[in-house]
Amino acid sequence: MKKKSKGGRPTKYRPQFVRQVEKLTLIGAIDEQLADFFGVTIQTIENWKKKYPEFLEALKRGKARVDDEMERSLHHRGRGYSHPSVKIFYDTKRKKVVKVPFMEHYPPDTAAAFIWLKNRRPQQWRDQIDHGLADPTDTVKVIRDMVGALFAIAPSSPAGMGQ
C-alpha cells in the first residue's frame, strides 16, 4: 500500500539551520531577518519554531546570549565605568611613536539608567501618567467642571466684545 502524500511544497528546512540560526541571533538578527536569510516567510520561521524544537532552542539560546550582553552593556553605561586605555602620539623631537597609558572614564548615562529602570521597575518608572481618577464618572465630572469654568470666564457673545 502506498503512503498518502501530505501535499504542499517540500520544506526548505535543513538540520544545519540550527547552528546558523544561533549564530545569526548572536549578531542581533530578528525573525524578519532570519526569514530573509533562509529565503522563506516569517510564517515559515514560526512554523519551524513549532515543528523543530532544536531550531527554537538554538534561536532562544542565541537571542538570550545577545540580550544578556546588551543588558550588561546598558548596566555599565547607566552606572558609568572606567577602563585602561592608551593614547598614541608621535614625538616630533625624538621622531618616534609614544604610547601613553591612561584610565578612560565614561560618566553615568541618564538615558541608559532610565531605560534600565523603566524595564526593571515599570510601576515606578513607566511613562503612564495617573491622574488619580478611579472610574469613568470621575473623568466626566472633571471634563464638565473644566467646560463650565471655561464658559464662565468667556464672553457671552462675540458681539459683546469691545462694548
C-alpha positions as a Markdown table, in Angstrom:
| # | Residue | x | y | z |
|---|---|---|---|---|
| 1 | Met | 0.0 | 0.0 | 0.0 |
| 2 | Lys | 1.3 | 3.4 | -1.0 |
| 3 | Lys | 1.7 | 6.2 | 1.6 |
| 4 | Lys | -0.6 | 9.1 | 1.0 |
| 5 | Ser | 1.2 | 12.4 | 0.3 |
| 6 | Lys | 0.5 | 15.3 | 2.7 |
| 7 | Gly | 0.6 | 17.6 | -0.3 |
| 8 | Gly | 2.2 | 21.0 | -0.5 |
| 9 | Arg | 5.7 | 22.1 | -1.1 |
| 10 | Pro | 8.7 | 20.2 | 0.4 |
| 11 | Thr | 10.2 | 22.0 | 3.3 |
| 12 | Lys | 13.3 | 24.2 | 2.9 |
| 13 | Tyr | 14.4 | 23.4 | 6.4 |
| 14 | Arg | 17.8 | 21.7 | 6.9 |
| 15 | Pro | 19.4 | 20.4 | 10.1 |
| 16 | Gln | 22.3 | 22.9 | 9.6 |
| 17 | Phe | 19.9 | 25.7 | 10.1 |
| 18 | Val | 20.1 | 25.1 | 13.9 |
| 19 | Arg | 23.7 | 26.2 | 14.0 |
| 20 | Gln | 23.1 | 29.0 | 11.6 |
| 21 | Val | 20.1 | 30.4 | 13.4 |
| 22 | Glu | 22.0 | 30.6 | 16.7 |
| 23 | Lys | 24.9 | 32.4 | 15.0 |
| 24 | Leu | 22.5 | 34.9 | 13.3 |
| 25 | Thr | 20.7 | 35.7 | 16.5 |
| 26 | Leu | 24.1 | 36.2 | 18.3 |
| 27 | Ile | 24.7 | 39.2 | 15.9 |
| 28 | Gly | 21.2 | 40.5 | 16.6 |
| 29 | Ala | 19.1 | 39.1 | 13.8 |
| 30 | Ile | 15.4 | 39.2 | 14.3 |
| 31 | Asp | 12.8 | 36.9 | 12.8 |
| 32 | Glu | 12.2 | 39.1 | 9.7 |
| 33 | Gln | 16.0 | 38.9 | 9.0 |
| 34 | Leu | 16.1 | 35.2 | 9.6 |
| 35 | Ala | 13.3 | 34.7 | 7.1 |
| 36 | Asp | 15.2 | 36.8 | 4.6 |
| 37 | Phe | 18.4 | 34.9 | 5.2 |
| 38 | Phe | 16.7 | 31.5 | 4.8 |
| 39 | Gly | 14.6 | 32.7 | 1.8 |
| 40 | Val | 11.3 | 32.0 | 3.5 |
| 41 | Thr | 8.4 | 34.0 | 5.0 |
| 42 | Ile | 8.1 | 34.9 | 8.7 |
| 43 | Gln | 5.3 | 32.5 | 8.9 |
| 44 | Thr | 7.7 | 29.7 | 7.8 |
| 45 | Ile | 10.1 | 30.7 | 10.6 |
| 46 | Glu | 7.1 | 30.5 | 13.0 |
| 47 | Asn | 6.2 | 27.0 | 11.7 |
| 48 | Trp | 9.8 | 25.8 | 12.0 |
| 49 | Lys | 9.8 | 27.0 | 15.7 |
| 50 | Lys | 6.8 | 24.8 | 16.3 |
| 51 | Lys | 7.9 | 21.8 | 14.2 |
| 52 | Tyr | 11.6 | 21.7 | 15.0 |
| 53 | Pro | 12.3 | 22.1 | 18.8 |
| 54 | Glu | 16.1 | 22.2 | 18.2 |
| 55 | Phe | 15.6 | 25.2 | 15.9 |
| 56 | Leu | 13.6 | 27.0 | 18.5 |
| 57 | Glu | 16.1 | 26.2 | 21.3 |
| 58 | Ala | 19.0 | 27.5 | 19.2 |
| 59 | Leu | 17.1 | 30.6 | 18.4 |
| 60 | Lys | 16.3 | 31.2 | 22.1 |
| 61 | Arg | 19.9 | 30.5 | 23.1 |
| 62 | Gly | 21.3 | 33.0 | 20.6 |
| 63 | Lys | 18.8 | 35.7 | 21.5 |
| 64 | Ala | 19.3 | 35.1 | 25.2 |
| 65 | Arg | 23.1 | 35.5 | 24.9 |
| 66 | Val | 22.9 | 38.7 | 23.0 |
| 67 | Asp | 20.2 | 40.1 | 25.2 |
| 68 | Asp | 22.4 | 39.3 | 28.3 |
| 69 | Glu | 25.3 | 41.1 | 26.7 |
| 70 | Met | 23.1 | 44.1 | 25.9 |
| 71 | Glu | 21.8 | 44.1 | 29.4 |
| 72 | Arg | 25.4 | 44.2 | 30.8 |
| 73 | Ser | 26.3 | 47.0 | 28.4 |
| 74 | Leu | 23.3 | 49.0 | 29.4 |
| 75 | His | 24.0 | 48.5 | 33.0 |
| 76 | His | 27.6 | 49.6 | 32.6 |
| 77 | Arg | 26.5 | 52.8 | 30.7 |
| 78 | Gly | 23.8 | 53.6 | 33.3 |
| 79 | Arg | 26.3 | 53.3 | 36.2 |
| 80 | Gly | 29.3 | 54.8 | 34.4 |
| 81 | Tyr | 32.6 | 52.9 | 34.2 |
| 82 | Ser | 36.4 | 53.3 | 33.6 |
| 83 | His | 38.9 | 51.1 | 31.8 |
| 84 | Pro | 42.6 | 51.3 | 31.0 |
| 85 | Ser | 43.4 | 52.7 | 27.5 |
| 86 | Val | 46.4 | 54.0 | 25.6 |
| 87 | Lys | 46.9 | 57.3 | 23.7 |
| 88 | Ile | 49.3 | 57.1 | 20.8 |
| 89 | Phe | 51.3 | 60.2 | 19.9 |
| 90 | Tyr | 54.2 | 61.0 | 17.6 |
| 91 | Asp | 57.0 | 62.8 | 19.3 |
| 92 | Thr | 58.5 | 65.1 | 16.6 |
| 93 | Lys | 61.6 | 65.9 | 18.6 |
| 94 | Arg | 62.6 | 62.3 | 19.2 |
| 95 | Lys | 61.0 | 61.2 | 15.9 |
| 96 | Lys | 59.3 | 58.2 | 17.4 |
| 97 | Val | 55.8 | 57.0 | 18.4 |
| 98 | Val | 55.0 | 57.3 | 22.1 |
| 99 | Lys | 52.3 | 55.3 | 23.9 |
| 100 | Val | 50.8 | 56.9 | 27.0 |
| 101 | Pro | 48.6 | 54.7 | 29.2 |
| 102 | Phe | 45.7 | 56.3 | 30.9 |
| 103 | Met | 42.3 | 55.5 | 32.6 |
| 104 | Glu | 39.4 | 56.3 | 30.3 |
| 105 | His | 36.2 | 57.2 | 32.2 |
| 106 | Tyr | 32.6 | 57.2 | 31.0 |
| 107 | Pro | 30.2 | 59.0 | 33.3 |
| 108 | Pro | 26.8 | 57.5 | 34.1 |
| 109 | Asp | 24.4 | 57.9 | 31.1 |
| 110 | Thr | 21.0 | 59.0 | 32.3 |
| 111 | Ala | 19.2 | 57.7 | 29.3 |
| 112 | Ala | 20.6 | 54.2 | 29.9 |
| 113 | Ala | 19.7 | 54.4 | 33.5 |
| 114 | Phe | 16.2 | 55.5 | 32.7 |
| 115 | Ile | 15.7 | 52.6 | 30.2 |
| 116 | Trp | 17.0 | 50.1 | 32.8 |
| 117 | Leu | 14.6 | 51.4 | 35.5 |
| 118 | Lys | 11.6 | 51.5 | 33.1 |
| 119 | Asn | 12.2 | 47.8 | 32.4 |
| 120 | Arg | 13.2 | 46.7 | 35.8 |
| 121 | Arg | 10.7 | 48.8 | 37.8 |
| 122 | Pro | 7.9 | 49.6 | 35.5 |
| 123 | Gln | 5.4 | 50.5 | 38.2 |
| 124 | Gln | 7.6 | 53.4 | 39.4 |
| 125 | Trp | 9.2 | 54.4 | 36.1 |
| 126 | Arg | 6.6 | 53.9 | 33.4 |
| 127 | Asp | 5.5 | 56.7 | 31.1 |
| 128 | Gln | 1.8 | 56.4 | 32.0 |
| 129 | Ile | 0.5 | 59.3 | 34.0 |
| 130 | Asp | -2.0 | 58.6 | 36.7 |
| 131 | His | -4.5 | 61.5 | 37.1 |
| 132 | Gly | -6.0 | 59.8 | 40.2 |
| 133 | Leu | -9.4 | 59.2 | 38.5 |
| 134 | Ala | -10.7 | 56.0 | 39.9 |
| 135 | Asp | -13.6 | 55.5 | 37.5 |
| 136 | Pro | -15.0 | 57.0 | 34.2 |
| 137 | Thr | -17.6 | 59.1 | 36.1 |
| 138 | Asp | -14.8 | 61.0 | 37.7 |
| 139 | Thr | -13.4 | 61.7 | 34.3 |
| 140 | Val | -16.8 | 63.0 | 33.1 |
| 141 | Lys | -17.1 | 65.2 | 36.2 |
| 142 | Val | -13.6 | 66.7 | 35.6 |
| 143 | Ile | -14.4 | 67.5 | 32.0 |
| 144 | Arg | -17.8 | 69.1 | 32.9 |
| 145 | Asp | -16.1 | 71.2 | 35.6 |
| 146 | Met | -13.4 | 72.3 | 33.0 |
| 147 | Val | -16.0 | 73.2 | 30.4 |
| 148 | Gly | -18.1 | 75.1 | 33.0 |
| 149 | Ala | -15.1 | 77.0 | 34.1 |
| 150 | Leu | -14.2 | 77.8 | 30.5 |
| 151 | Phe | -17.6 | 79.2 | 29.7 |
| 152 | Ala | -17.8 | 81.1 | 33.0 |
| 153 | Ile | -14.9 | 83.3 | 32.0 |
| 154 | Ala | -15.6 | 83.5 | 28.3 |
| 155 | Pro | -17.6 | 86.5 | 26.9 |
| 156 | Ser | -21.3 | 85.7 | 26.4 |
| 157 | Ser | -21.2 | 86.6 | 22.7 |
| 158 | Pro | -18.7 | 87.8 | 20.1 |
| 159 | Ala | -20.8 | 91.0 | 19.7 |
| 160 | Gly | -20.4 | 91.7 | 23.4 |
| 161 | Met | -16.6 | 92.0 | 23.0 |
| 162 | Gly | -15.4 | 95.6 | 23.0 |
| 163 | Gln | -18.6 | 97.2 | 24.4 |
